[in-house]
Amino acid sequence: MIKALLTGIGGSIGCHVFSHLMANTDWHVVGIDSFRHKGWMDRVQVMLDAHPEWRPRLTLVTHDLTAPISPVMADKIGQCKYILNLASLSDVFASIVDPVPFVQTNVASVLTVLEFARAHPPKVFLQVSSDEVYGPTDGKVFHKEWDPIVPSNPYSASKAAQEAIAISYWRTYAVPLVIVNLMNNFGEMQSPSKFPAIVQERLQHGDKITIHGTPDTVGSRHYIHSRNSADAFLFLMTKTNPHLHVGGQLDKPDRYNIVGDAHLSNEALALRIAKHMGKVARIEYQAFDKARPGHDRHYGLDGSKLAALGWRVPKPFDASLQEVIKWQQEHPEWLRRS
């Protein structure tokens, strides 16, 4: 039996990774989450309610990864062929308001998972990171793998720190590392603090949508459904073999950008959501630099490396977006204001 360890299973990306692994493999998944931050047990429960046949293939472990994994817990997890490390605090604005917990939590949690991998070596250790570690682009030329790391805010700096620590374990302890950098994910059950969910919620209530910038300086992002990101994870884990460090060589671990098929300004995304909802978007602009210091205007990744291996986005952006909007209209509790 193949076993995969998935940290952050209750997150808005992690729950879709869990669902994708269940639907497309016969693996047993060990899911870890503290359920104290952005990870919600409700997301996992929604998946299990829809597919009760998945329950026997899930071992759920409630644990805060800032604390070490005990020998008893390690025995419960067992030997895993694949480790997918998604567990992180991941909110740019919250990290700007209160930076210390972001850096401390994200550094401590990656160390815990890497220490487990050092004691129980997997075939692949997938470290899930962000496009934001590279810093901003000009909106026209996008970052390739191994471009300089120039984070702009405490969240992106903490993700860059996770990468650096993971690379040190790859070089020193032969952890079979693969780093993946994602751009903005969206999906059913996304945190209501994320922009696509905010737009849908405000349109539903007839409220104005705040866009940072002016009509000529609105920021842009690449967008991808979390299910498509999960498909790329599975592709990399099963179709490639991680490069292991060769002593004395100036080599690097494997690294891939995961890129969807939509690069949109924040305004264009709001208008696209409004169109699918049959609503009229009322947009107001807010000065960018004053409202969000340390928040970058444009992000973007070059996905040609992964595409050259044969991976393609399974479901196009618009089809994914329509499905998400429909699902969340049918489940309005997921858009409830806090």
Secondary structure, 3 states (H helix, E strand, C coil): CCEEEEECCCCCCHHHHHHHHHHHCCCEEEEEECCCCCCCHHHHHHHHHHCHHHHHHEEEEECCCCCCCCHHHHHHHCCCCEEEECCCCCCHHHHHHCHHHHHHHHHHHHHHHHHHHHHCCCCEEEEEEEHHHHCCCCCCCCECCCCCCCCCCHHHHHHHHHHHHHHHHHHHHCCCEEEEEECEEECCCCCCCCHHHHHHHHHHHCCCEEEECCCCCCCEEEEEEHHHHHHHHHHHHHHCCCCCCCCCCCCCCEEEEECCCEEEEHHHHHHHHHHHHCCCCCEEEECHHHHCCCCCCECCECCHHHHHCCCCCCCCHHHHHHHHHHHHHHCHHHHCCC
